[in-house]
Amino acid sequence: MHSEPLLSSLDPAADAALAAPVWAASCPPTRAALLQALAEVLEEHREPLVALAHEETHLGVARLNGELDRTCFQLRAFADLVLAGGLHAVEHDTAIGGPPPRGRPDMQRVLVPLGPVAMFAASNFPFAFSVLGGDTASALAAGCPVVVRAHPAHLRLSRAVFHRVQQVLQAQRLPSGLVGLVDGASVEHGAALVQHPDIRAVAFTGSRRGGLALQALAAQRAVPIPFFGELGSVNPLVVLPAAFSDQSPDALAAQLAASVALGMGQFCTRPGVVVMADGEAPRRFIGELARQLAAAPVHPMLTPAIAQSYLAAAQALRRSAGVHVLVEPVPEHMGPLLATVQARDFVHPAHQAALRHEVFGPAVLVVVCEDASGLAPVLESMAGALVATLWGAEADSPLARQLVAVATARAGRVLFGGVPTGVAVTRAQQHGGPWPSSTQPAFTSVGLHACERFLRPVVYQSAPAWLLAGLPT
Ligand code: NAP
């Protein structure tokens, strides 16, 4: 296993700029062949790459194999999208004679690649949101080179994957600058990448603090560029009373505990706040949730800094007014956190900040309302989220309709039943909700619409026939 990359240049953004026109003009089979070969190379070197990923992240071989499968699926899905055509051609309004407004010129609207994309890998998905993850796959599919800012939580893996990428580019006689890597050990490297004049867009997955700092740099450039940030999110899960008529409190608690504790809770889609009305079944649910979480398996977190932030956030939560801690982590045992709070304390303006802070780790806060009429006000008091989950809204009722409306206003994805961890890669997927979960809620970083972040519309008005003949269909 090579751990050193084939470093093509000290200035990968400049290399990407050189590769940009070649790649923008590439035909669908060329783009698809690259994406397919990148999936193949990951699969071919699966064993050593997964072993290295586990060594660096502690996420477990089974989970990492699944993540590698997902990453390959994603690369192939974008290859299929490119081959299906239509990625660049959007609309054609033929000319209509006569005076305006009915009369009009011929208008051909196309989407063109933005150019080199700076991509910040996520700490918690060493394959699916890293060197060959969804951002890279969607940017390459859109016709844009990518410069990856490697995440320090899996630096050796990033270099090993980058090495394989360079081999594929060489074999396909494509410019090495099509995929670059920045792996310096300080935030200055990422900052310099965002400020590099050859970079045309930024895709970021990480914390709100990091995202805001980099977004400000993107906006302060001499030529500001779009910044697509997927940030931290407190994802609500609202339990309607009907949920307990379909499933037992114990079964529901086991389902939630598994989702909260999965991968030490290091998922941006982990449910962070559960809202429910008081009652016998909810009380049993909370008791069983505490039992399950206290017994959940633990492993080291992704980085010492993430572990420290988790402990600090857990301590801040336990100090908040009205919060009652049932299960808590201690430095010697970085286990889950479960706390409860009454709805009146949760919605109280003076308590809002501490209770709404994302705790990146296996933490969940249960907000207990006096009755079901309190569910919607609690959800309304919450900020934007990547995903909102509703349990027990399967049957039509005024309460279900009210909660769907509130959830729709606050989240990019509204889930009925089940748990929100696990984001399917499909055409319809939306991973990105209102602020603060995303800086650009009109776009998604997962699913086939992810390409749209890196394409810009241009309309050709009354264009000559020779130009129209060469436009993508
Ligand atoms: P992070 O601290 O924001 O780091 C992410 C990347 O941004 C790293 O490469 C880091 O640089 C860089 N960075 C951070 N601050 C910077 C600054 N001021 N200037 C330049 N570069 C900067 O995030 P993390 O600790 O890896 O991940 C945990 C957080 O990410 C959680 O809040 C979690 O919710 C969020 N997250 C969100 C999603 C999603 O899909 N929305 C997915 C995963 C994680 P260095 O490499 O130099 O450290």
Boltz pocket constraint, residues with backbone or C-beta under 6 A from the ligand:
constraints:
  - pocket:
      binder: B
      contacts: [[A, 120], [A, 121], [A, 122], [A, 123], [A, 124], [A, 149], [A, 150], [A, 151], [A, 152], [A, 184], [A, 185], [A, 186], [A, 187], [A, 188], [A, 190], [A, 191], [A, 205], [A, 206], [A, 207], [A, 208], [A, 209], [A, 210], [A, 211], [A, 213], [A, 214], [A, 230], [A, 231], [A, 232], [A, 233], [A, 266], [A, 267], [A, 268], [A, 306], [A, 358], [A, 360], [A, 386], [A, 437]]
      max_distance: 6.0
